[in-house]
Amino acid sequence: MPGRNIHADQNGDSITIVHCADVHLETAFTEVRGGARRRAALADAFERVVDLALERRAAALTIGGDLYEAERAGPQTARFVFAQLARFGRPVFVAPGNHDPYSARALYARDDLPANVRVFAEPAWAPYPLTDEVTIYGFGHAPAEPGRPFAGARFERPGTRLALVHGSDEDRCPPGKRPTAPFTLAEIVASGATCALAGHYHGGAVVSDAAGPRLAYPGSPEPIKFGERGSHGALVVTVAGGRVATEPVELARTRLVDLDVSLDDAASEHAVLAALETALTPYDRDDFLRVRLHGTVAPGTRIDRDLIADRFGGSLGALELTDVTVSADYAAIAREPNVRGRAVADLLQQAEDGDEDARAALRYAVAAFAGSELRP
């Protein structure tokens, strides 16, 4: 509950904090099958975050929002999270995000929240002195849009000032994506914060200047969506002599993989399966794959999705297939009395004369006439 009395231990002249964010417990996962397994992996990853904090003898654990999905989390989620935070035992600071905003219905508002947990429950900065030399300022999300957290903010306590927040660094916001609680590096510096410990972006990143790290995203402990870039884990933050240092620690075990598999010149189902076996060998049960089959196959070559799933799906976390192969009989097309026939005949002759590029050009030409698109 907000306002709990928490005291931290100092370790000589330095203090260690483990920072995490964006665990997204109870995420629905609709991109591929295997959602239940991936949700279990999120819980395992959060347990590893706490293990890391204990291993490094951290004075505090900070959580930069989106620990869970508010719409799906319930009593079971609370029991798991609270058990982990109590297991850590030392101060825990939480800045709720847009997926787990503070409200009377939030898990953070429960009476059984462990006594070592401090939740920043309002969209306004509140200080908490971790030690005589280190202050954590926290900014929490409520259900309403919180605005710009650092606009007009002034942090004036002596020593190192760490700002715990969930929001969008505008310099990293993807084009066309609406920012959440946006801010800039200039706003962080102007506020007087030594460093912002943030959440929201799922790929880990640290932005530094001559004074050291100024903005640190740990990344989600496990990847949440396909296409995410950057590390997935937690940050070990060390404060010594008024300076901040960060160490990224990779914790993810699952991988979300978009894989292109070429079936060029496959003339049988056996050849299709052999190509897939080679392509899928590096992956296992922790890997969730979206596989795109492409290329030009011989006419009548069977691509049986059910057989492929039965043969390979059991050894993977999930396997989703997209088939954009093109079936072509070049000799037959070359005899067509039209533009396609003449183009293919010319390329086929070049290929037979030893032009190595002509066979690739054949595939692109046939795909283009068919209205398909092949990736290089």
Secondary structure, DSSP 8 states (H G I E B T S, - for coil): -TT-------BTTEEEEEEE----BT----SSS-HHHHHHHHHHHHHHHHHHHHHTT-SEEEE-S-SB-TTT--HHHHHHHHHHHHHH-S-EEE---SSS--STTSGGGSTTS-TTEEE--SSS-EEEESSSSEEEEE----SS----TTTT-----SSEEEEEEE--BTTT--TT---SS-B-HHHHHHHT-SEEEEES-SSBEEEEETTEEEEEE---SS--STT--SB-EEEEEEEETTEEEEEEEE----EEEEEEEE-TT--SHHHHHHHHHHHHTT--TTEEEEEEEESEE-TT----HHHHHHHHGGGSSEEEEEE--EE--HHHHHTSSSHHHHHHHHHHHHHHTT-HHHHHHHHHHHHHHTT-----
